Amino acid sequence: MKQYSFSFSPGMLEEFKKILPANRSKKILKNYLLNEYELPESLTDLQQAVHNTVIQPYWMSEAEITKIDRLIKQAKSKGSTINRSSVMRDIMKDLIERYKDNPIQKGEQHRQTFKVPYGTKKRLALLVEEGNLTYELSSFIMEGYIPSNEFPSMRNQKQEDLNFSTDIEVFNKMDEIATEYGFKKGGRAKIFRDALNQFEDSLQSEPPKKMALKQELKYILDEYKSIEEISVIREEVSKYLKE
């Protein structure tokens, strides 16, 4: 699994999150992408620019990203230039249409306060919007988290409380992992801190906004290369960077 970032319109992303709960949305999206989704006959909508976008990272398997790239090549063979974000937006649009009149009900919710190293919340606030933390972290625990085998003690560390409220399935997943590692007391907290640490590291090493902008830049340059000489493009980019 590797993290990829995609750009969506704010309204589309919020509607998707309301209709599909965090612990199930990625599985549904993955299944639809791999087993059902194909490009529409008309690619006009996929080629339209989206303004005021928000960035959403997703943990994706090699099979998923390969399918998306195959669809991009398919569109190119038909004379249309699209990118990964435009494919994901179309997939999300389809799923919203499918579930909007029959949204998947959120499962039982659970809440717990975890002790985390002091300063964690401040760092997270710089990396992910507060309103998205629960969704992002829940998705990471369910889809991207692999235990590190390192569970340092919180003793003699300055601590702060982090409140975490999400679907009970996310807590069950942490409990399953804690049991596998033989933890009896405080196992869930150890797993949560390990997952949180990995989640933060992933955001710091590959900031979603930077990743999405790199993908958009590649898309723009590929499109530009189809109508202009590379030497001219290189000169234009060089001028821009010098400004």
ZIZI-V450428 format. One record per helix or strand. SS is the DSSP state (A for helix, B for strand). FROM is the first residue (numbers start at 0). LEN is the number of residues. If there is no record, write none. Layout:
BEGIN
SS:FROM:LEN + SS:FROM:LEN
END
This chain:
BEGIN
B:1:8 + A:9:10 + A:21:14 + A:43:4 + B:52:8 + A:61:16 + A:83:16 + B:108:9 + A:119:8 + A:129:14 + B:158:9 + A:167:13 + A:186:19 + A:207:18 + A:229:13
END
